[in-house]
């Protein structure tokens, strides 16, 4: 609701502008100014200051930059002719314009300066405007207590001035503040006061704003009938009609109807509010209307319309989130400026104290010259000593901070080096255990002397093939390990994925054959992807090895592909023992003995392989949202445990996605978009990875 609060605050700035700007259109004021400027450019007087201030007040909504230009000209001219009221009005215009532009630091500076001048000149109206402006800035930064204090001071001054219009605006702001801190009864009291003041004085705009806010507050109190009464009062008012207020009232009605179960009425009101909000291009009201329309359509089981409005709602909510982030950044700048202001105030106080001391010293000099010399000498040496001590302390503090930063950086670097070392050893243990075990098995057969001549020839041929392939694998692994000494470096290149899988199967088919497991590799033409070749080898070495490890005799492992113009999806599916929901949930988050388990022939692992798979998949798919929508593909799985599902938009139809969509049995799913794991205990596991194609 903070963004809506800012919109209320900005609107109150608009409706609180000068009477001159409201009465005379901006283009007429500009024409008058140009005529005066042509007559005599160097003349400065109060009339011209007032005209420039009126121009600034009329343009800050349509063209904030022009408003800022006129405000600064008015300020300079007012200072030149010593026109204090014109100076405070110029500062108020500058503050409002900077607020609208999101420059809260500059807005606060202008308001504080205007307040100081107004107090000096006992200008109550200027003080009230400055307090209101400062309150709006604090409210924009969620400093509600400080905002309340300034709004209440502005209200007290406007009571003295009998300015009912601005007093009504103060009460609206006070009501908003109490609403933000969830003191709803006090918020209602402030808004009722606004209505009580506004009705007899025909401030119908303020009445509409207060009633809409009351409707919102009663909605929070779950008094939906009362919320409907206030929102309808805005829509049915004969005194004032405004599309912006009506848009908010319609969306408020839609929310109340939804809570009462009157979904058709909610849809009708939501659509009316959406039409008005779109015409005004008020993003917050558009987002609010879209959200309630989606909920109402879902409630009446019209999921097509619900999805349409939900998709539009996400677009606007993302846009509003970006604007909120920009406001937060501006808020940080404001906080920094406030700290600097406090430091300047302290320095000023010290300077004032020093001036007082100097005056006292001068008086003492006039009375007793000798005593003055002694006192001056003592003060001088004491100040010098304090200065030297402070300078030394500051230097020591800076040295300690620098040493701390250096130690922190060294600790981070050591941690990264240790992590890389662990990865290297884990990969070596994972990738070489299987091939060397096969070679040792062949050696045992040869040493047994129980083989015929033909069998010996066959074994020697296989032995030679195994050593050749393992040597090549070791060479590749050492090259990869050398490249990772300073962290994981990805060197993507165009590679034919099916060819790489064939190379791996030259090694892994032997392990599979020992367990009577058939590996069926169904190739497709054009499986060209863009990834790091070493990473690809390590990814599928681990996945296929795990499939062999956890598949019993006899078993089958299917490797097949799905392709589209922008990406390639590879499936590695086995009919092994599968995984429980708990283990799958831990799959990419836990390493070592906590996740490792024995295979179907008591094969042992180190519990690091799938963590490496995820890490290398992340490295090779970073920033890529493929055309295969993993979230949608699991919609019919059943009672799922779905982890980290993201990016449910930009769905593109692909012919064989049904292989994932139409899983009949309830399955457990773990997905991080590019890497998806489908598994059910006792029925097997399927890994699905999506890679992008070369551009």
N, C-alpha and C positions, 0 to 999 in steps of 0.2 A: 504493500500500500504506500510505501514511501514515494514512489514515482508519482502516484496520483496526488499525494500531498504536495509535492513540488508544483504540480500543475495548478492546484488550488492557490498556492502561494503566488505563483506568477500571475494568475488571473486577478488576484486581489491587487497586485501591483498595477495591472492595467486599469482596473476600475477606480483606482485611487489617484489617477493622474490629475493634472491641473485642470481647472474649469476652462481656462483659455484654450488648451489643447483639445478638449472635448467639444467645445462650441465651434471652433474654426477648423476646417479640414487642413491637413498638412500641406497640400499643394498650394492652397491660398496663402498660408503662412510663408512658404518658400518663395512665392512670387513677391510677396511684400518685402521679404529680406533682400532678395536680389535687387529690387528697386532702390532700397536704402543703401546697399553696398555700392551701387553705381554712382549714387549722388556724392558720397564722401566715404571712402574706405577707412579713413583714419579716425573717424568720430567714434567715441565710446561714451555711452550714457545708459541710464537705467532702463529706458524704453527698449533699447536694443538688447540689453541683457534679458529682459522679460521675453522679447520675441525669440531670441535664441533658445531660451529655456522651453518656451512653448513648442518650438520646432523639435527639440530633443525629446520632449514628452510625446509628441505625435508620431515620431518615426521609430521609436525603439521596438515596437512590435513588428513593423513592416521591414525596417532596415536598421538593425542595431548598430552597424558601423557608422551610418550617417548620424544616428542619434548620438553616438559617442563623440563624433566630430563637433556637432553643435553644442553638446554639453561642455566640452573642453573650451570651445570658443567663449561660451557664456561665462565659464569660471574665470578665464583669463581677463575678460573685460570687467567682470564684477570686482575682481581684485584691484584692477587698475583704477576704477572709479570709487573704490571703498564702499561698495554696495553689498552689505553683509547678507541681507535677505536673498538677493540674487545669487550670492555665492553658495548659500546653503541649498537653494533650489537646484543650482547646477550640480552640486555634489550629490544630491538626491537622485537626479536624473542619471548621472554617471553610475551611481551605485546600482540602480535598477537595471540599467543596460548591461553592466558587467555581470549582474546576477543571471539575467536571461541568457547571456553568452556562456555561462558556466564558469566565469572567472571569479570565484568566490573570494579569493584573497584580495583582488583589487576592489571588489564590491564592498568588502568589510572595511578596507582602508577609507574609502570615500564616505561610508556611513559614519565611521568613528570621527572623521574630520568634521563632517556636517554636524554631528552631535556636539562636538567641542565648541564650534562657532556659535551654534544655537544657544548653548548654555551661557556663553560669554555675553551674547546679546539679549538674553532672556526671551528668545523666540520660541514660544511654546509649541507652535505648529511645526516648526523645523525639528524640535526635539522629538515630538510624537512620530513624525515621519522617519527620523533616524532610528528610534527605538524599534519601530515596526520592521524597517529594513534589516537591522541587525538580527532581530528575532527570526526573520525568514531565512537568513544565512545559517543561523544555528540549527533551525529546523531541517534544513536541507542536509545537514551533516549528522542528523539523529541526536543532537544535543538538546533534547526536549525540555529539560529543566531550565537551561539557560534561555531557550527560546520563550518559554512561558513567562519568565521574569521580565523580558523586554516587551512582550506583547501586553502584559498587565500594566507596565509603566506607560506604554503608549495609550492604553485605554483610560488610565487616570487623567492624562493630559487632555485627551479628546473630550472627556466628561467636563473638564474645566472650560474647554473651548466651545462646548456644546455643538461639536461637529458629529452629528448623528450618523452620517454616512461612513466616516472612517472609524467611528466607534463600533458600528455594526461589523465592519471588516475585521477589527481587532477581536471581537467576540467569536467570529468564525475561526480565526487563527487559534484562539485559545481553545475552542472546541476541538479543533484538529489535533492540537497537542495532547489534550487529555485523552482523546481517542487513541493516539499512538501509544500512550503508556497504560492503556486499558483501564482508565478511570472513567468508565462509560457514563455513570450518573452525573459526574461533574461536567463531562462533555455535553450531555443533554442540557444541563442547566445553562451553559454558556450559549448554546445554539438557540434555546428558547428566548434568552435575553436579546439575541440578535433579531429574532422575528418580532419580538415585542417593540423594539426600537424602530425597525424597518417599516412595518406596516403603516403606522400613522404618518410616517415621513415619506411614504411612497418609494422606498428603496427596494423595489420588487426583485431586482437582481439578487440582492443579498438574501431575500426571503427564499428564493428558489435554491440558492446554494445551501442555506441552512437546512431546508427541508430534505434535500437530497442526502446531506450528511447525516441527518437524523434517521432517515430510512436505512442508511448503511449501519448505523449504530444499533438500531433495533433488530436488524438482521443478525448482528453479532450476538445480541442478547437472546436470539432465537424466538423473538416475538414477531413472527412473520406477518401477522395481520396488521400490526402497527407499521411495519416497514412498508407494506403495500399501500396503506393509507397515505403516508408521507410522499412516496414516489408518485402516486396518482394525483396528489395535490399539485405537484409540479407540472404534470402533464395537462391537467384540467384547468390550470390558472388562466383567468381572463385578463389579468393585469400584466403578465409578463410571459413571453414564450421565447425560448432560446434553444437552438438545435443542440448545442453542447450539453446544456443541462438536461434536455429531453433524452439525449442519447444515454447519459448516465442513469436517468430515471428508468428508462426501458430495461437496461441491463440489470438494474436493481430489482425491478419487478420480476424479471425472468428468474433470477436467483431465488427469490421468495416463492414463486410458483413451483419451482423445482423441488424445494424443500417440502412443500405441501402436497406434492405428487400431482399437481396440475400441469403435466408436461406439455400438453398442447398449448395452453396459455403461455407457458414459458417459452415455447418455440416462437409463438406469434410476437411476444414482447422482445425476445432476443433478436429476431430479424429486423424489427423496426429500429432497435438501438444500433444494430450493425450498419444499416443503411445510412443513418445519420452520422455515425462515427466515421464511416468511409468517406462520406461527402466532406467532412471536416478534416480528415486525415489525422485524427487523434489516435495514436497507436495504442495507448493504454485502454481506451474504450473499445477499440476494435478487438484487442486481445481478450478483454473481459467478455464481450458479446460472443466471440467465437468459442470460448471455453464453455459457457453455459449452454450454447446451442449444441455443442458436441455431447455434453452430458444429457440434455433432454432427449436428443435423438437416440442415444444409446439406451435410455430408460424405456423408450417405446419400441426398442429392438430394430430401429432403422439404422443398421450399422453402416450402410453405405454413406448416408448423410453424416453420421457421427464421425466417420473416418475423414470425410472431406473437411469438416470444420476443425477436427483435431489437427490435421496437417497444416491448415492455415494458421491455427492457433500457435503451433510450434514456431512457424516462421516469424510471427510477430513477437512471441515471447523471447526468441533469440535476439531480435533487434533491440527489444527493451532491456535485455540483459547487458548488451554492449553499451547502451546509454548509461545504465546504472554503473558499469565499471568505469566509464569516463567520469561520472560524478564522484565516484570513490577516489579516483586519482586526483581530481581537483580538491577533494576534501583533504587529502594528504598534504597537498601544497598549502592549503589554508592552515592546517595544524602547524606546519613548519613555520609559516609566517607569524602565527600567534605566539609561538615560542620565541621567535626573533623579536616580536613586539614587547613581550615580557622582559626580555633581556635589555631592550632599549629603555624601557620604563625604569628598570633597576639602575641602569647607567645614568639615566636622567636624574633619578633620586640621589644617586651618589654625587652627581655634579651639583645638584641643588644644595646638598649638604656641604659640599666643599665651598660653594659660593657663600653660604651662611658663615662657615668657619672663617673664610677670608675677610668677610665684613667685620666679624668680631675681632679678628687680628688687627684690621685697620683701626678700629676704635681703640684697641689696646695700645697700638703704636702711638696714636695721638695722645694717650694718657701717660704711658710709661714706655719710653723708647727702649730702655735697656731690657725690661721684662719681655718686650715684643721680640727682641733679637734672640733671647734665650729660648722663648717658646717656639719661635719659628725654626730655630736650629733643631730643637727636639722633634718637632713635627716632621721636618724634612728628613732627618735620619731615620725616624720610625717608618715613614712612608717608603723610603728607599729600601729599608730592610724587608718590609712586607712585600715590596715589589720583587726584590731578589728571591725571597722565599717562594713566592707564587710562581715566578719564572722557573725556578729549579723544580718545584713540584709538578708544574705542567710538563716540563721536559721528561721527568721521571715517569709520569703517567703515560705520555706518548711512547716512551721506550718500552714500557711494560705491555702496552696494547700492541705495538709492532711485534714484540716477541711472542705474544699470545697468538696473533694471526699467523706468524711463521710456523709455530708449533702445530696449529690446527691444520694448516696446509700440508705440512709434512705427514701428519697422521692420516689425512685423507689419501695422500699419495701412497703411503705404506699399505693402507687398507685395500686400495685398488690393485696394487702389485700382488698382495696376498691372494686376492680374489682371482686374478688372472692365473697365478700359479696353480691354485686349486682346480680351475677349469682345465688347464693343460694336463695335469695329472689324471683328472677324471676322464677326459677324452681319450688319453692314451690307454687307460685301463679298460674303457668301454670298447674301443675300436680294435684292439689287438688281442683281447682275451680269446674271442671266438676262433679267429684264424689259427692262432698258435695251438689252441686245443685240438683243432682238426689235424694239424701237422703232427702233433704228438701222437694222435690216434693212429695215423698212417705209419709212424715209426714203430709203434708197438706191433702192428700187423707184420711189418717187414722183419722185425727181430724175432717174431715167433717161429719163423721158418715153416709155417703150416700152409703156405700158399703154393699153388702150382705155378708153372712158368708163365702161363697166360695171365694168371691173376697178378703175378709179380709185375709183368709189363704194364698191365692196366694201372696198378697202384703207383708204379714209378711215373707213369704219364700224369696221373692225377696229382702226385706229389710235386712234380715239376710245375704243373699249372698253379697249384696252391701257393708254392713258394714264390712264384713270379708275381701272382696277384697280390700276395701279402707284402712282398717287397715294394711294389708300386704303391700300395696303401700306406706303408710306413713312410715312404718318401713324401707322399702328399701330406701326411699328418705332420711330419717334421717341418715342411714348408709352411703349413698353416700355423703351427705352434710358434715358429720364429716370427711370423707376422703379428702375433698377438702379444708380444712381450710388453708393449706399451698400451695395452687395451685392445678391445675387439675392433678391427678395421674391416669394413665391408667394401669389397671391390666387385660390384655387380658387373655382369657381362651377359650378352645373349647366349643362352645355352639350350640345347634340345633336351628337355627333361626326360623323355622316354629313353634316350640313349644313356643318360646317367643312371637311370634305374637298371637298365640292362647290365651296365658295368658292375653295379653293386650285386646284382643277382648272380653274376659269375662267381662271387665269393660266397654269398649267402645260400645259394641252392644246395651246396654241399651240407651245410648245417641242417637245412630243412629236410633233406633226404634222409639224414640219420634218424629223424623223428617221424619219417614217413608222411611228411607234410608236403603237399603240392602247392607251388607258388604259380598262380596264373596271372601273367602280365598281359593285359589287353591293351595293346598300343592304339594310339590314334594319330593320324597324320597332323603335322604342324602343332607340336607341343612346345614351341619355342617360348621361353620365359626370360625375364631379366632379373638375375640374382647372382650371388657370389657362388662360384662352382664348389669351393671347399665347404662352404656352409651347407649347400644342398646335399653333398655327400654325407656330411655328419648328421644332418636331419634324418635322412631316410635310412642310413646305416642303423641308427638307434630305433626308429619306428619299426622297420622290418625285423630287426633282431628281437625286439620286444614281442612282436607278433609270433615269431617262431618260439620264443621262450615260453609264452603263455598259451600255446595251442598244443593240444594233446594228439596222440596217435590214434587213428590217422586224422589228418586235418587239412584244411585248405586256407590259403591266403590269396585274396583277389586284389589286384592292383589295376585300377582303371581310371579314365580321365573324362572330364567334361570341359569343353572349350567354348570360348566366346571371342569376339574381336578384341576384347581388352584384357582378358585374363584366362588362366588355365587352372582348373581345379583338379587335384589328384586325390583319389580315395585309396586307402590301404585298409582292407577289411578282412578280419579273421573270424573263425568260428570257435575261438578258444574260450577260456574260463570267464572272460569279462571282468568288470570291476563293480564294486559296491558304490552306492551314492556317496558314502563318507570318503572312500579312497579317491573317487573322481574329484570331489571337492578339494582335496589336498593336492591334487596332481601337479599343479604348477606353482605351489606355494611351499612345499615341504621337500627336503632332501635327506639323503642318508638312510639310516636304518628305519626311520619313522615311516618311510614310504616304500622302501625296497622289500620285495618278497621273492620267494623261490618260484622257479618255473615248474612246468608240468613234469620235468625230469630232474627236479631239484637244482636247476641252474641258479647260480647266485649272481646278484647284481650289486652295484654300489649305490643305487638310488639317486643318480645324478643325471641320467640320460635324458629324461623328458624335460627336466629343467633346461638342459642345453638346447633341446629341440625348440622349446618356447623362445629362448633367448635369440637363437639364430633366425627363427621365423619372424620375430619382432624386428630384428635388424634388417631383414630383407623385404619386409612389407610395411615399414614405417610410413605413415601418412597416406597409405593406399586403401581406398574403400572399393573393393572389386564389385563387379556387376552381379555376383552371386550373393544374395541377401541371406546370411546365415541365420538371422533371427527369424525371418519368415519361413525358412526351410524347416524349422523345427516346430511349427505351430500345431501340427497334428500328432506330435510324439506321444502325448498323454500326460500322465503326472510326472513332470520333468523337474530336475534340479538344474536350473540354467544359471551359469556364472558368466558375468562380464559381457552380456549381449549389448552391442552398440550398433549405431548407424542403421536404423531400420528404414531409412529413406532410399531414394534413388534405386528402386527395385527394377531390374531388367529381366525380362523373361528369358530363360534358357531351357532348352528342350528337355534335358535330363535332370533337372533339379528335383523332379518327383522322386528320385531315388533317396533323397533325404526327407522330402515332405511326407511321404506316405508310409512312415514306419508304423506298422500295425500294433506292435507290442509296446507297452509303456517302457521308455528308455531313460537313461540318465545322460544328461548333456552337459559338457563343459566347453564353453566357446569364448574366444577373444577375437571374433570376427574373421581374421585371416586363418586361424587355427581352430578347428572344431573337433571335439571328441564325442562320439556316440557310443555308449556302452551299457550293457545290462548283464548283471551277474549270471553266469551260466550260459549266455548266448553269444558272447564275443564282443569285440571292440572294433570301431571304425574311426580312423583318423582322416580328416578332410582338411586340406591346405589349399589356399587360393594364392596364386602368384600373378603378378602383373606381366604383361607382355612388353617387349622392347618398344619404345616410342618410334 
